[in-house]
Amino acid sequence: MDDEDIMIALDEERLTGLGYEVVASTSSEEALEIFRKTPDRFDLVITDYTMPNLTGIDLAAQLLMIKPTIPIVLWTGYNEAVSRERVQKAGIKAFLMKPSDKNTLAATIRRVLDGETDERRG
C-alpha cells in the first residue's frame, strides 16, 4: 500500500514478478475495509508510513486487532517519526526503507513469512 499511484503500480509489478498475489490500494481506509471483509485472504501486509487518514503504524494497529497473526512490513521513505523501536512496539515485523531493490524486498518478505522479525535479527 502506498499513497502514490505510480509507486503502487511499480510495487505491484515487482511483487507479482516475485510470484506473489497482490491487492493494492492507495487508501489506508480502503485497505482496512478490504482486509476487514476477507482477512484470511492475506498472508502479509506491506504498507507505507505516510498515508492519508491512517499512518502505516495506525493501520497496522487496526489490522492486528482483526487478525493478530498478520505479519506487517512497513516500507517507507519517510523516517523522521519512525524508529525501529516504535515499529516493533506496534507489532510490525519488519521496517524497510525506500528505495529498496527487488532482492532486498524479496529477502524481507521471505524472512517475515518465515517468522523472523527485525527484533530477532538485532
C-alpha positions in Angstrom: 0.0 0.0 0.0 1.3 3.4 -0.9 -0.4 6.8 -1.3 1.1 7.4 -4.8 -0.4 5.6 -7.8 2.9 5.3 -9.6 4.5 3.7 -6.6 1.6 1.2 -6.3 2.0 0.2 -10.0 5.8 -0.3 -9.6 5.5 -2.1 -6.3 2.7 -4.3 -7.6 4.7 -5.2 -10.7 7.7 -6.0 -8.5 5.7 -8.2 -6.1 3.9 -10.1 -8.9 7.2 -10.6 -10.5 8.3 -12.4 -7.3 5.3 -14.7 -7.6 3.0 -13.0 -5.0 -0.7 -12.3 -5.5 -1.1 -8.5 -4.8 -4.1 -6.5 -3.6 -3.0 -2.9 -3.9 -4.6 0.3 -2.6 -3.7 4.0 -2.3 -6.1 4.5 0.6 -5.4 3.2 4.1 -9.2 3.3 4.8 -10.0 1.3 1.7 -7.2 -1.2 2.5 -8.6 -1.6 6.0 -12.1 -2.3 4.7 -10.8 -4.9 2.2 -8.9 -6.6 4.9 -11.8 -6.5 7.3 -14.0 -8.3 4.8 -11.5 -11.0 3.9 -8.7 -11.2 6.5 -7.9 -14.9 5.7 -7.1 -13.9 2.1 -3.9 -12.2 3.3 -0.6 -13.7 4.4 1.3 -10.5 4.7 0.6 -6.7 4.5 3.1 -4.2 3.2 2.3 -0.5 3.9 3.9 2.9 3.6 4.1 5.0 6.7 2.8 8.2 5.1 -0.8 7.6 4.2 -3.9 9.8 4.2 -6.1 9.4 7.3 -4.2 6.5 8.9 -0.5 6.2 9.1 1.1 2.9 8.4 1.5 2.3 12.1 -2.1 3.2 12.8 -3.2 0.9 10.0 -1.1 -1.9 11.5 -2.8 -1.5 14.8 -6.2 -1.9 13.2 -5.2 -4.9 11.1 -3.7 -6.6 14.1 -6.9 -6.2 16.0 -8.7 -8.0 13.2 -6.0 -10.7 12.7 -3.4 -10.7 15.4 -1.1 -13.1 13.4 -0.9 -11.0 10.3 2.8 -10.1 9.5 3.2 -6.5 8.5 6.1 -4.8 6.8 6.5 -1.0 7.0 8.2 0.1 3.7 8.7 3.8 3.7 10.9 6.6 2.5 9.9 8.8 5.4 11.6 8.1 8.7 11.6 11.2 10.9 8.7 9.9 13.0 9.6 6.3 12.6 12.1 4.3 14.6 12.7 0.6 14.7 11.7 0.6 18.3 8.4 2.3 17.5 7.8 -0.1 14.6 8.5 -3.1 16.8 6.2 -1.9 19.6 3.5 -1.5 17.0 3.7 -5.2 16.2 5.2 -4.6 12.8 7.6 -7.4 11.8 10.0 -5.5 9.5 11.0 -2.0 8.6 12.3 -1.4 5.2 13.5 2.0 3.8 12.7 3.1 0.2 14.2 2.9 -2.2 14.9 -0.9 -1.8 15.9 -3.1 -4.6 14.0 -6.2 -5.6 16.4 -8.6 -3.8 16.1 -6.7 -0.5 12.3 -6.6 -0.8 12.2 -10.4 -1.6 14.5 -11.3 1.3 12.5 -9.2 3.7 9.2 -10.7 2.6 10.7 -14.2 2.9 12.1 -13.6 6.4 8.8 -12.2 7.6 6.8 -15.0 6.1 9.2 -17.5 7.7 8.5 -15.9 11.1 11.7 -13.9 11.5 11.4 -10.3 12.7 13.7 -7.3 12.8 13.7 -7.7 16.5 15.1 -11.2 16.3 17.8 -10.0 13.9 19.0 -7.4 16.3 
